[in-house]
Every structure is written in C-alpha cells, then in structure tokens.
C-alpha cells in the first residue's frame, strides 16, 4: 500500500499546505548563494522568473539581445570573482547567449547561463514544439559544463552544481537547462526549502607541491635575464598586493597582458611593456602568472628567445606544455603559489641583474620618446592617436573610470596610448579577440561598480551591440561611449572596383552615431578635433549620465586587421585581381 503524499495528508486534515514552484525555487536558490544581479532578455518561458527575481530583491538588467546580456554576466563574473548569471529564452535566445558563454569559457570568466527550454518528450521525438531544440547537447562542446534540471525537486541541486562548477578550478561558462514544465511545477514549500543548499567553499585554495616551488625558485635564481608575464588570470585572482610584492622584492621586469594592465601601474619602473619585443626576444627565464602561451604570446615561439625556459603558474595542470615545455610548472591558485614562493625563497635568492634592467629601461625610454612625438602631432583630419590622447588625458583625472575597449585599430592603439593605474579597470576583447563585447561589458562594469565607464569602440565593433545604448539610457548608467568613426571596417577608404556598391569594408562615412543616443534620451556629441574630444568627454563624465561621442577620424587612418594583419592568409593579392566584366 502506498503511503499518502504530503498534499493528500494535508487535504485529509483540511489543513492548507503552503506551496512553492520552480520559479520560486530558482530565485530562492540564487539568493541563498548570494546572486544579487541577473542579466537577460525575457520571453517564454522565463518572463515570470525575471519578475519574481526582481520582486525578491535581485537586480534584473534587461537587454535588447541575449549575446550582450551574456557578455555582461561574464565580465561581472570576472570583476567579482563569482559567477555572473545570464537568463535567456529557449532555442534562438539560448543560441545568442551561447556566444557569450563560450567566450566566457575561453577567457576563464565564471558565468552561468540559465535558459528555459521545450519539453523533453517533444524534443526527443522531434515533434516540432515551440522553439524546439536539444539545448543541452548544443551547449556541451562550448562550455566548461552543461546540466539539465528535469524535476522541480532538483532545482536547488542544479543551481548549486552550476555555480560551483563555474567558479572552481579554472573558471568558465556553465549552461543550466530548465524546461518550462519544471519552472511551473508545484510542490509543498517545506519540501522545496529542504532541497536548497548554500555552497561551502566553492573555489577552495589549491596549494602547489613544495618540490615544485623549490624547482621554480632554483630556475628563477639562475636567470640572467628573467621576465614575468602577467595575464588577466593574475588580475582575476585579486592577489594584487602579493603580485606586487613578488615583482618588487625580486626586481624582475614584467610585461602585462592587456587586461592585466593596472595590476601594477603602467609607469612602474619595472614595467617592460614599452620594451616588450626586446624583453621577449632576450629573456632566458620567463615566469607566466595567470597568462597562457596562446596566440597572444606567439605560442611562446614567434619573437621569443628560442632557448627560454618557462615557469608557469596555472590552476589547471592540463595547461602546462600546451605550446612550449614548462620547466617549472606550479599548479595551484595564484595567491597560494605566491605565498609558497615568498615562504620558501631566501632573501636575495631571486634577483634581476642590473644590466638586464638597464637594457630594458633604455629601450623603454627610446620607445616612450617616439610615442610622445607621435602623440604631440595634431594632423587634420583627426587621427586615432590624437583622439585617444585626448581620452587618456581626461581619464587620468578620473582614475576610478573603467575602460572598455574593442575594435581593430581602436583596440590596438588605445591599448598602447591609454596607460592604466588601477587593476581590473581595463576590459577588452580578450583571448578570442571577439567583437561585440563592448556595450555588455560597459553596462556590467557600471552596474557592478557604480563607477563611470568609458567604452572606446571602433565604429564597426560598435555595430555588434550598439542598440544597448537604449539599455544604458533606460537604467541611467554612467557610461560614455566613444566611437572611433573612420567609416569602415579597419578603414573607410576602400573601393569596389566592380560597381558603385560599397566595398566589403566600407561603412557609412557620414554616420551620426551621436544622434542615436539622443533618440533614447542620452547626450550626443560630435567631435572632429582632439580639443572637441576633450571638451565632450570632460562634460560627459561630469554629468554622470549616458553619453556618446562620435569622433570623426580620417577615413584613411587604420590598417587592415590592426596589429594582427599577419594572421590574414596570403593568397593572390587584391591588386592582382582583375574585376569581372558586367
């Protein structure tokens, strides 16, 4: 004989039973685990989930496109060192968000995408349900992990599993699939509450082996030309004081990757950023802290000393030897490894010979002088350098400002011109070099910090997420978007030899991006000189509200693919192609 259910017992006793449902359990599980913000786009079947989350005190930031909401959640995870959460509808909405989720995984940002989905019995028999798709299967190749909740009583477990997976070990993107029927399923509240749990130590310390630490110390101590490369993983670790202590106590020169800029000030005397090519070419022992020898570092081959030996700090042992042999792997979290190095290194054991530091310093001084000369030039029409120098000078007076940066030339030149002095305040295209992160990153930086944000965008890159200026205005965020408008992808002077249609890289040279934001209630500026950029940005930051500055750049400014034109395959050159006859 089957025992009566809780509902049956309550009904028999004529005692009302308090109920809950999948919507409430998702929100309760998120709140229990300190999720205070959700980024998303609503629709069937998750609209009421967003409404309920907002009613229960979770901030909901509604976007115009799921990819942008996902990018916001990803960079929130990076800034806060805990999973950012994105919410999407099923099928097309899920796929839009998956772009950002995959990018988060590649960049090691902790993020969870929660998507509603169609019912399994319809999906599995391919019966043509509304927005039918096997989303779990679609997500798995692109994420750190993917899970599906098939029963309402498993929602708490699913949320906990997703959050822990996203933030533990090497962080990444996690997909959580919740079918519509599970969200609407009802159960007794007391039973539902018992299914929820708060995570305990979701990202535990991972200590390196003592013998591995001693091996690294011995190798670093033997170096004649040591070098440290700081990656965005070092910034994510938020072990800022310990990174600085290691650098300064050893005297080793360092090169920061773009999102590690500001971990130590860019004008620090040990920074070799302005002598990067020489540093990589001659360093004999290189210590990688939260950096990977991927394409951004020439895979440890192009431009490097072929005899260099590597020390690498990484929480994932699989990263070791991925491109070059790692002579001294240090597997563990960055803070724990730096603690172990400090504990086991004898005073003065690791040093950087003065001749090496002086050589890099001399090259840096030469390159800084060359850059200063280029920045002082004021040609007309305005060039990237002039516009970005104006941005740099204004931002220096507002060190709390976050810089978001994407594009080709807009990214490459801004990275070199705008020096950073505060960690985790430069957010850019990252490991994939993906376009479209701009407005999502800018919105999340403003939401999570409350600080002003300047988003420096190529005019092409802006097009990927530009509609989110409506989101910026709707939430009255302190975001100033600065568009480097040269009328093209890379540059605006390309021609079509066949007919009068625009070339593949041509955009509208007369575009008025400043008018776009005014349609949504923000303040638009049009700048044709560096002085006008200075005046506009100064006023926009002082206002504390949404603004956009359309910087009109010389259409001939910029190079094909920016600084990575060498990645373009070399075939028959365009100059040797004869236009077809009409």
C-alpha positions in Angstrom: 0.0 0.0 0.0 1.4 3.4 -1.0 1.9 6.0 1.8 -0.2 9.2 1.3 1.6 12.2 0.0 2.0 15.4 1.9 -0.7 17.1 -0.2 -3.1 14.2 0.4 -2.4 14.2 4.2 -3.0 18.0 4.3 -6.2 17.7 2.3 -7.5 14.9 4.5 -6.9 17.0 7.6 -8.4 20.1 5.8 -5.2 22.0 6.6 -3.9 24.3 3.9 -0.4 23.5 2.7 1.9 26.3 1.7 3.1 25.7 -1.9 6.1 26.7 -4.0 7.0 26.2 -7.6 10.0 26.0 -9.9 10.2 29.8 -10.4 10.4 30.4 -6.6 12.9 27.6 -6.1 15.3 29.1 -8.7 15.1 32.5 -7.2 15.4 31.2 -3.6 18.5 29.1 -4.6 20.2 32.0 -6.3 19.5 34.3 -3.4 20.8 31.7 -0.9 24.0 31.7 -2.9 24.5 35.5 -2.9 23.5 36.0 -6.5 22.2 39.6 -6.5 22.1 40.5 -10.2 20.8 38.8 -13.3 21.4 40.0 -16.9 19.0 38.8 -19.5 16.3 39.0 -22.2 12.8 37.9 -21.2 10.2 35.8 -23.1 8.6 32.4 -23.0 9.1 30.6 -20.6 11.2 32.8 -18.3 9.5 36.2 -18.1 7.9 35.4 -14.7 11.2 34.2 -13.4 12.7 37.6 -14.1 9.7 39.3 -12.5 9.9 37.2 -9.4 13.6 37.7 -9.1 13.1 41.4 -9.2 10.3 41.2 -6.6 12.6 39.2 -4.3 15.4 41.8 -4.4 17.6 40.5 -7.2 18.5 43.2 -9.7 17.4 42.4 -13.1 19.1 44.2 -16.0 17.1 43.7 -19.2 18.9 43.8 -22.5 17.9 44.0 -26.2 20.0 41.0 -27.3 21.0 37.8 -25.4 24.6 37.9 -26.5 25.1 41.3 -24.9 23.4 40.2 -21.7 25.7 37.2 -21.6 28.8 39.3 -22.1 27.6 41.5 -19.2 27.2 38.4 -17.0 30.7 37.1 -18.0 32.5 40.3 -17.2 30.6 40.6 -13.9 32.0 37.2 -13.0 35.5 38.4 -13.8 35.1 41.6 -11.8 33.5 40.0 -8.7 35.3 36.6 -8.8 32.0 34.8 -8.5 29.6 33.6 -11.3 27.7 36.1 -13.3 24.2 34.9 -14.2 22.5 35.4 -17.6 18.9 34.5 -18.3 17.6 33.6 -21.8 14.6 32.1 -23.5 14.8 28.9 -25.4 16.3 27.9 -28.8 17.3 31.2 -30.7 17.7 33.1 -27.4 19.7 30.3 -25.9 22.0 30.3 -29.0 22.5 34.0 -28.9 23.6 33.7 -25.2 25.8 30.7 -26.1 28.2 33.0 -27.9 29.0 34.9 -24.7 29.0 31.7 -22.7 31.7 30.2 -25.0 33.7 33.4 -24.8 33.5 33.3 -21.0 34.9 29.8 -21.1 37.7 30.7 -23.4 38.6 33.7 -21.2 38.2 31.8 -17.9 35.3 34.0 -16.6 32.9 32.4 -14.2 29.4 32.6 -15.7 26.1 30.6 -15.6 23.6 30.8 -18.4 20.1 29.7 -17.4 17.7 29.1 -20.2 14.2 27.9 -20.4 13.6 25.0 -22.9 11.0 22.9 -24.5 9.6 19.7 -23.0 11.9 16.6 -23.3 9.3 14.2 -24.7 8.6 16.6 -27.6 12.2 17.5 -28.2 13.4 13.8 -28.2 10.7 12.8 -30.7 11.3 15.9 -32.8 7.6 16.7 -32.7 8.1 20.4 -33.6 7.5 22.2 -30.3 7.7 25.9 -30.0 11.4 26.8 -30.2 12.3 23.1 -30.0 16.0 22.3 -29.6 18.2 19.9 -27.6 19.9 22.8 -25.9 22.0 20.7 -23.6 23.6 18.8 -26.4 24.2 22.1 -28.3 25.9 23.7 -25.4 28.3 21.0 -24.3 31.1 21.5 -26.9 31.4 25.1 -26.0 31.3 25.3 -22.2 33.0 24.1 -19.1 29.9 22.0 -18.2 26.3 21.7 -19.0 23.4 20.4 -16.8 19.7 19.9 -17.2 17.1 20.0 -14.3 14.4 17.5 -15.1 12.5 17.6 -11.8 11.4 20.5 -9.7 12.9 19.0 -6.6 16.4 19.1 -8.3 16.4 22.8 -9.0 18.4 23.6 -5.8 21.0 20.9 -6.7 21.2 22.2 -10.3 21.8 25.8 -9.3 24.4 24.8 -6.7 26.2 22.5 -9.2 26.3 25.2 -11.9 27.6 27.9 -9.6 30.3 25.7 -8.1 31.4 24.4 -11.5 31.7 27.9 -12.9 33.9 29.3 -10.2 36.0 26.3 -9.1 39.4 25.4 -10.5 39.8 27.2 -13.8 36.7 29.3 -14.1 34.4 29.1 -17.1 31.0 29.1 -18.6 28.3 26.7 -17.4 24.9 26.1 -19.0 21.9 25.2 -17.0 18.8 24.0 -18.8 15.4 24.2 -17.1 12.4 23.1 -19.1 9.2 25.1 -18.9 7.3 22.3 -17.1 9.9 22.3 -14.3 9.6 26.0 -13.8 5.8 25.7 -13.5 5.8 22.6 -11.4 4.3 22.9 -7.9 5.4 21.2 -4.6 5.0 21.8 -0.9 7.1 24.7 0.2 8.6 22.9 3.2 9.8 20.1 1.0 11.1 22.6 -1.6 13.0 24.5 1.0 14.8 21.3 2.1 16.1 20.8 -1.5 18.0 24.1 -1.4 21.6 24.5 -0.1 24.3 27.1 0.3 27.6 26.4 -1.3 30.6 25.8 1.1 34.0 26.9 -0.2 33.1 26.7 -3.9 36.6 27.8 -5.0 38.9 26.3 -2.5 42.6 27.1 -2.4 44.9 24.8 -4.4 48.4 24.7 -3.0 51.4 23.8 -5.1 53.7 20.9 -4.2 56.8 22.1 -2.2 59.2 20.4 -4.6 57.5 22.3 -7.5 58.0 25.6 -5.7 61.7 24.8 -5.0 62.2 23.9 -8.6 60.8 27.2 -9.7 62.9 29.2 -7.2 66.1 27.4 -8.4 65.3 28.2 -12.0 64.5 31.8 -11.4 67.6 32.2 -9.3 69.7 31.0 -12.1 68.4 33.5 -14.6 70.5 36.3 -16.2 67.5 37.9 -17.9 64.4 36.9 -16.0 61.0 38.2 -17.0 57.4 38.0 -15.6 54.4 38.0 -17.8 51.2 39.0 -16.1 47.9 37.7 -17.6 44.3 38.6 -16.9 44.3 35.5 -14.6 46.6 37.4 -12.3 44.1 40.3 -12.2 41.2 37.9 -11.7 42.9 36.4 -8.7 42.7 39.7 -6.8 46.0 38.9 -5.1 47.2 42.4 -6.1 49.4 43.1 -3.1 51.1 39.7 -3.3 51.8 40.0 -7.1 53.3 43.4 -6.4 55.4 42.1 -3.5 56.9 39.4 -5.7 57.7 41.7 -8.5 59.2 44.4 -6.3 61.1 42.1 -4.0 62.8 40.3 -6.8 63.3 43.3 -9.1 62.2 41.2 -12.1 60.9 43.2 -15.1 57.4 42.4 -16.1 55.2 42.6 -19.2 51.4 42.9 -18.6 48.9 41.5 -21.0 46.2 44.0 -21.9 43.6 43.1 -19.1 46.4 42.8 -16.6 47.4 46.5 -17.2 47.0 48.4 -13.9 47.8 45.4 -11.7 50.9 47.4 -11.2 50.8 50.9 -12.6 51.9 51.1 -16.2 54.5 53.7 -15.3 56.1 51.4 -12.7 59.9 51.4 -13.1 60.0 47.6 -13.6 57.4 47.6 -16.4 58.8 46.4 -19.7 55.6 46.9 -21.6 57.2 49.6 -23.8 60.1 47.3 -24.5 58.1 44.1 -24.9 59.7 42.9 -28.2 63.2 43.2 -26.7 62.1 41.6 -23.4 60.6 38.5 -25.2 63.5 38.2 -27.6 66.1 38.1 -24.9 64.6 36.7 -21.7 66.1 33.4 -20.6 63.7 32.5 -17.8 60.1 33.6 -18.1 57.5 33.3 -15.4 53.9 33.2 -16.5 51.4 34.4 -13.8 47.9 33.8 -15.0 48.9 34.0 -18.6 48.8 31.3 -21.3 51.2 30.8 -24.2 48.5 31.2 -26.8 48.4 33.2 -29.9 48.5 36.5 -28.0 52.0 35.5 -27.0 53.0 33.9 -30.3 52.6 30.5 -28.7 56.0 31.0 -27.0 57.7 30.8 -30.4 57.4 33.8 -32.6 59.5 36.7 -31.2 60.8 34.7 -28.3 64.3 33.6 -27.2 64.3 30.0 -28.6 66.3 28.9 -25.5 64.0 30.5 -23.0 62.8 28.3 -20.1 59.4 28.8 -18.6 57.9 28.8 -15.1 54.1 28.8 -15.2 51.5 29.4 -12.5 48.2 27.9 -13.5 45.4 26.2 -11.6 44.8 23.7 -14.5 47.6 21.2 -14.9 46.4 20.5 -18.5 47.6 24.0 -19.5 51.3 23.0 -18.9 53.2 22.2 -22.0 50.4 23.3 -24.3 52.7 25.2 -26.5 56.2 25.0 -25.0 57.8 22.7 -22.5 57.3 24.1 -19.0 60.5 23.6 -17.0 58.9 24.5 -13.7 55.1 24.0 -13.5 53.4 25.5 -10.5 49.9 24.1 -10.3 47.7 26.0 -7.9 45.8 29.2 -7.4 47.9 32.3 -7.8 47.6 33.6 -4.3 48.6 30.2 -2.8 51.6 29.9 -5.2 52.8 33.3 -4.4 52.5 32.7 -0.7 54.6 29.5 -1.1 57.2 31.3 -3.2 57.5 34.0 -0.5 57.8 31.4 2.2 60.4 29.2 0.6 62.6 31.9 -1.2 65.6 33.0 0.8 66.2 36.8 0.9 68.1 37.9 -2.2 67.9 34.4 -3.8 65.9 35.7 -6.8 67.2 38.9 -8.4 67.3 40.6 -11.8 70.8 41.7 -12.8 71.1 45.4 -13.1 72.5 45.2 -16.7 69.3 43.5 -17.8 67.0 46.0 -16.2 69.1 48.9 -17.6 68.9 47.5 -21.1 65.1 47.2 -21.0 64.9 50.7 -19.3 66.9 52.2 -22.1 64.8 50.7 -24.8 61.6 51.7 -23.0 62.9 55.3 -22.8 63.5 55.3 -26.6 60.1 53.9 -27.4 58.3 56.3 -25.0 60.0 59.2 -26.6 58.9 58.0 -30.1 55.3 57.6 -28.9 55.3 61.0 -27.2 56.4 62.6 -30.5 53.6 60.8 -32.4 51.0 61.9 -29.7 52.1 65.5 -30.0 51.3 65.6 -33.7 47.9 67.1 -34.5 47.1 66.4 -38.1 43.8 67.1 -39.7 41.5 65.2 -40.3 41.8 63.7 -36.8 43.8 60.5 -36.3 43.4 57.7 -33.8 46.4 58.9 -31.8 45.0 62.5 -31.3 41.5 61.3 -30.3 42.9 58.7 -27.9 45.4 61.0 -26.3 42.5 63.3 -25.5 40.6 60.4 -23.9 43.7 59.4 -22.0 44.3 62.8 -20.6 40.7 63.2 -19.4 40.6 59.7 -17.9 43.8 60.4 -15.9 41.8 62.9 -13.9 39.3 60.2 -13.2 41.3 57.1 -12.2 38.2 55.3 -10.9 36.9 55.1 -14.5 36.6 51.7 -16.2 37.9 51.5 -19.8 36.1 49.1 -22.1 37.8 48.7 -25.5 37.1 46.8 -28.7 37.7 47.1 -32.4 40.8 46.5 -34.5 42.8 49.8 -34.7 40.7 51.3 -31.9 41.7 48.4 -29.7 45.4 48.2 -30.6 46.1 51.9 -30.5 44.1 52.5 -27.3 45.9 49.7 -25.5 49.2 51.4 -26.3 48.1 55.0 -25.6 46.0 54.8 -22.5 48.0 53.6 -19.6 46.3 52.1 -16.6 47.0 52.5 -12.9 44.2 50.5 -11.2 43.7 46.7 -11.5 40.7 45.2 -13.4 39.7 48.6 -14.9 40.6 47.7 -18.5 38.2 45.3 -20.1 38.7 44.3 -23.7 38.2 41.7 -26.4 40.4 39.2 -24.6 41.6 35.8 -25.7 39.3 35.3 -28.6 39.6 38.9 -29.8 35.8 38.8 -30.3 33.8 41.8 -31.3 30.6 42.7 -29.7 31.6 42.7 -26.0 31.5 46.5 -25.8 28.1 47.5 -24.5 27.6 44.4 -22.4 30.9 44.9 -20.6 30.3 48.6 -20.2 26.8 48.0 -18.7 28.0 45.4 -16.2 31.0 47.4 -15.1 28.7 50.3 -14.4 26.1 48.1 -12.7 28.6 46.2 -10.6 30.8 49.1 -9.5 28.7 52.3 -9.8 31.8 53.9 -11.2 32.0 55.8 -14.6 32.7 53.8 -17.7 34.3 54.9 -20.9 33.7 52.4 -23.8 36.2 53.1 -26.6 34.7 51.5 -29.7 35.6 51.1 -33.3 32.7 52.1 -35.5 32.5 48.5 -36.8 32.7 46.9 -33.4 30.1 49.3 -32.0 27.6 47.9 -34.5 27.6 44.5 -32.9 26.0 45.8 -29.7 25.1 49.4 -30.3 21.4 49.0 -29.6 22.3 48.5 -26.0 22.7 52.3 -25.7 19.0 52.1 -25.1 19.7 49.8 -22.1 22.3 52.3 -20.9 19.8 55.1 -21.1 16.9 53.1 -19.6 18.9 52.3 -16.5 20.6 55.8 -16.5 24.0 54.3 -16.3 27.2 56.4 -16.1 28.6 55.1 -19.5 30.2 57.3 -22.1 30.6 55.6 -25.4 33.5 57.0 -27.6 33.3 55.8 -31.2 36.4 56.0 -33.4 34.5 56.7 -36.6 36.6 56.3 -39.7 33.8 55.0 -41.8 34.9 51.4 -42.3 35.9 48.0 -41.0 39.6 48.7 -40.4 39.4 51.9 -42.5 36.9 53.8 -44.6 38.7 54.4 -47.9 38.5 51.0 -49.6 36.8 50.9 -53.0 34.8 48.4 -55.0 36.4 48.0 -58.5 33.3 46.3 -59.9 30.4 48.7 -59.4 29.3 51.5 -57.2 28.2 49.3 -54.3 30.2 49.7 -51.1 33.3 47.6 -50.7 33.3 44.8 -48.1 35.0 47.0 -45.5 33.1 50.2 -46.2 30.6 51.7 -43.7 28.7 55.0 -43.9 31.3 57.8 -43.7 28.5 60.3 -42.8 27.1 58.2 -40.0 25.9 60.3 -37.0 26.3 57.9 -34.1 25.8 60.8 -31.7 22.2 61.1 -32.8 21.4 57.5 -31.9 21.8 58.1 -28.2 19.7 61.2 -28.3 16.8 59.1 -29.6 16.9 57.4 -26.2 17.4 60.4 -24.0 21.2 60.4 -23.7 23.6 63.2 -24.6 25.3 63.0 -28.0 28.5 64.8 -29.1 30.3 65.1 -32.4 34.0 65.7 -32.3 36.3 66.5 -35.2 39.4 67.6 -33.3 41.2 66.4 -30.1 40.1 69.6 -28.3 36.5 68.8 -29.0 37.0 65.2 -27.7 38.5 66.7 -24.5 35.6 69.1 -24.0 32.9 66.5 -24.8 34.4 63.7 -22.5 35.0 66.2 -19.7 31.4 67.3 -19.8 30.0 63.8 -20.2 31.9 62.4 -17.2 30.9 65.4 -15.1 27.2 64.8 -15.9 27.3 61.2 -14.7 24.8 60.1 -17.2 24.6 58.2 -20.6 26.5 59.9 -23.4 28.1 59.1 -26.7 30.9 60.9 -28.5 31.2 60.4 -32.3 34.9 61.0 -33.1 35.3 61.7 -36.8 38.6 60.0 -37.8 40.4 60.3 -41.1 39.0 57.5 -43.3 42.5 56.6 -44.4 43.5 56.0 -40.8 44.0 52.4 -39.7 45.5 49.3 -41.1 43.9 46.0 -42.3 43.2 43.8 -39.2 45.1 46.2 -36.9 48.2 44.7 -35.3 47.3 41.2 -36.3 47.4 41.5 -40.1 50.0 38.8 -40.2 47.1 36.3 -39.4 45.5 37.0 -42.8 46.2 34.2 -45.2 48.4 35.2 -48.1 46.9 34.3 -51.5 46.6 36.3 -54.7 46.6 39.9 -53.6 43.7 42.1 -54.3 45.9 44.3 -56.5 46.3 41.4 -58.9 42.6 40.5 -59.1 41.0 41.7 -62.4 37.4 42.9 -61.9 34.9 40.8 -63.8 33.1 42.3 -66.7 29.4 43.2 -66.1 
